[in-house]
């Protein structure tokens, strides 16, 4: 039910729409900052996000990753997603970190479990960091495919 738009004017006119971030134009980091008073990419050397979504009065800024293996590069990408959910947006704005794949399952398996104080695995440390930032920033989300579908259904 979401339509794809290419201009900020069309984005503001529609109740349910989606736009891709771009290096220039209406959906560049510079114009997102000017139009939405939200700073994206401060700590990630100007990295642009993937999508901006309007669902009635709420606006979602989404970064997506798909990780099937562990290792240093994957840890870097998870940290990038954690940096996104650390941001504190305005009340009707939400930052969404979307992680899918095996690595996502390895992190999300800790939901509802007690995390040991010592001898934490990398995934446990990532999970604790994610949870801490989501508690601090209740407007933000960390989702996989099922969570994304639920968020927008």
N, C-alpha and C positions, 0 to 999 in steps of 0.2 A: 504493500500500500504506500510505499515511499517513492516519490518521484526524484529523479536526478536533475539537479539544477546547476547552472554554470555561472550565475551572477549572484552577488549579495542581495540585490533587489528581489530576485526570484526566491532566494532563500528566505527572506523576511516576509514575503507574501504568502508562502505555503505553510500549512500546518504540519504536513508530514513530507519531509524532503531530505535529501542527502547530497553532499558535494564532496569532491576530492580536493584535498589540499594541493596547492601548486607552488612552484618556485616564484612565480610572479602572478599578477592578476588579483582578482577579488579574494581568493582563498590562500594567499601567501601568508607567511607568519606575520609580516609587517601589517598587512590589512586585517588579519584576524585580531591582532593586538589593538589596532585602531577601532575596529567595529565592535569588538566584544570585550574590550578591556581585559584581555587575558594574555599572558605572556607564555608562548610556547617556544621550546628550544633554548631557553636560557642556559641550561646546564648541559645541553647536548650539542653544542656548537651549531646552533641554528637548525637543528633537525626539524623537518616538517612532519606532521602527523599524517595519517592516512585518510581519515574521513571526518566530516563534520555533519551531524545529523540533527534535524529538528523534529521533535515529536511534541506537537502543540506548543506549550510555553517553554518546554525544556530543550536545551541544546547540549549535545554530547560531542566531545572531541575524542576521537578514537585512534589509537595506535594498535596495529595488529602484528603479531609474530607467530610463526609456526615452527616449532622446534621438536625434532625427533631424536636428538642425541644430547648427551651432556658435554661438558668440557668448557674451556675458557671462553670461546666465542659465544656460547649459549649463556654463560653466566653474565657476560657483558650485555647481552640483549635483555636478559631478565632485569638487570640493574637499570637499564634504560627505561623499561616499563615501570619499575618501582619509582624512578624519578618523576614520571608522569603523574602517578597517583599521590605523590607527596604535595603537589600543587594544591592550593586552596582557592577554588574558583568561586564566583558569585553564586548566590543561592539557586538560581535556575540553570546553572551550568554544571556539567558533569564531565570528568575526565575518565575515560574508559581504557583500561589496559586489557587487550584481548590476546591471550596466549593459548595456542592449541598445539596438539601433538603429544608425544610421549613425555616430554619434559614437563608439560603442563600437568599431566596426570600424576607425575612423580611429586610435584609440589602440592597439588590439591588433595592428595591422599591423606594429608595431615589434618584436614578439616575435622573438628570434633575430637581430636586426639590430644592427649597431654604430651607436650614437647619436653623432653629431658633437659635439665639445666646444663649438663656436661655432655661432651662427645656428640655435639650436633653435627648432622650431615649438612652438606651444602644446601640440599633441598629444604631441610628443616630451618636453616638460617634464613633462606629466601622466604619461606612461608611465614615465619615470625615477623620479618620485616614488612611483608605485604599486609599481614593482619594488623600490625601496629599502625601503618599508614592509613588503612581503610577505617580504623576506629577513629583516628584523628581527623580524617577528611570524609565525613559520612556521605557527601555528594558523589564520591568517586566509586568506581567499580573495577574489579578484577574478574574477568570472565573467560570461559572457554566457549566452544560452539553452543553447547546446551544453555549456558548462562546468557549468551548474547541473544539467542532466540527467545528466551524467557523475558529478558529485559525489554525487548521491543515487540512482544506479543500482547 
